[in-house]
């Protein structure tokens, strides 16, 4: 159920890479592609009293899979984002704890 929350990159751009991106991530995580959620968040960035372009930033919310998988996950995301000619971006992982995650009101663990 990895969820990628994407800011500063248009939904049109993400659509171009979404299918192969999710396929590679699913292969890495050994799960189905239907476990992934990609969301492009629309926000307004302000600097020095002016509206500016948002910095490309991707949050990955997931159940921790270890540093090796996390590094590979980030490499896959980076490979696809770079094909969009976006030279600089950041990725942050936010792990969920299974005992704090509920599906339809029932604890996930």
RAGI-V925011 format. One record per residue. N is the residue number from 1. RES is the residue in three letters. SS is DSSP state (2 for helix, 1 for strand, 0 for the rest). NEAR is the number of other C-alpha atoms within 12 Angstrom. Layout:
((N RES SS NEAR) (N RES SS NEAR))
//
This chain:
((1 UNK 0 28) (2 UNK 0 32) (3 UNK 1 27) (4 UNK 1 32) (5 UNK 1 30) (6 UNK 1 33) (7 UNK 1 29) (8 UNK 0 29) (9 UNK 0 33) (10 UNK 0 25) (11 UNK 2 19) (12 UNK 2 13) (13 UNK 2 22) (14 UNK 2 31) (15 UNK 2 20) (16 UNK 2 17) (17 UNK 2 25) (18 UNK 2 28) (19 UNK 2 19) (20 UNK 2 19) (21 UNK 2 30) (22 UNK 2 32) (23 UNK 2 23) (24 UNK 2 25) (25 UNK 2 37) (26 UNK 2 27) (27 UNK 2 20) (28 UNK 2 24) (29 UNK 2 26) (30 UNK 0 18) (31 UNK 0 16) (32 UNK 0 17) (33 UNK 2 23) (34 UNK 2 17) (35 UNK 2 20) (36 UNK 0 27) (37 UNK 1 24) (38 UNK 1 30) (39 UNK 1 25) (40 UNK 1 24) (41 UNK 1 21) (42 UNK 0 18) (43 UNK 0 19) (44 UNK 0 14) (45 UNK 1 17) (46 UNK 1 12) (47 UNK 1 11) (48 UNK 0 7) (49 UNK 0 7) (50 UNK 1 10) (51 UNK 1 11) (52 UNK 1 13) (53 UNK 0 17) (54 UNK 0 23) (55 UNK 0 23) (56 UNK 0 31) (57 UNK 1 29) (58 UNK 1 30) (59 UNK 1 27) (60 UNK 1 30) (61 UNK 1 27) (62 UNK 1 27) (63 UNK 1 25) (64 UNK 0 21) (65 UNK 0 22) (66 UNK 0 14) (67 UNK 2 13) (68 UNK 2 13) (69 UNK 2 21) (70 UNK 2 26) (71 UNK 2 19) (72 UNK 2 20) (73 UNK 2 33) (74 UNK 2 28) (75 UNK 2 20) (76 UNK 2 27) (77 UNK 2 37) (78 UNK 2 26) (79 UNK 2 22) (80 UNK 2 28) (81 UNK 2 32) (82 UNK 2 22) (83 UNK 0 17) (84 UNK 0 23) (85 UNK 0 14) (86 UNK 0 21) (87 UNK 0 15) (88 UNK 0 19) (89 UNK 0 25) (90 UNK 1 25) (91 UNK 1 26) (92 UNK 1 23) (93 UNK 1 26) (94 UNK 1 19) (95 UNK 1 23) (96 UNK 1 20) (97 UNK 0 16) (98 UNK 2 16) (99 UNK 2 13) (100 UNK 2 14) (101 UNK 0 18) (102 UNK 1 13) (103 UNK 1 12) (104 UNK 0 7) (105 UNK 0 8) (106 UNK 1 11) (107 UNK 1 12) (108 UNK 0 15) (109 UNK 0 12))
//
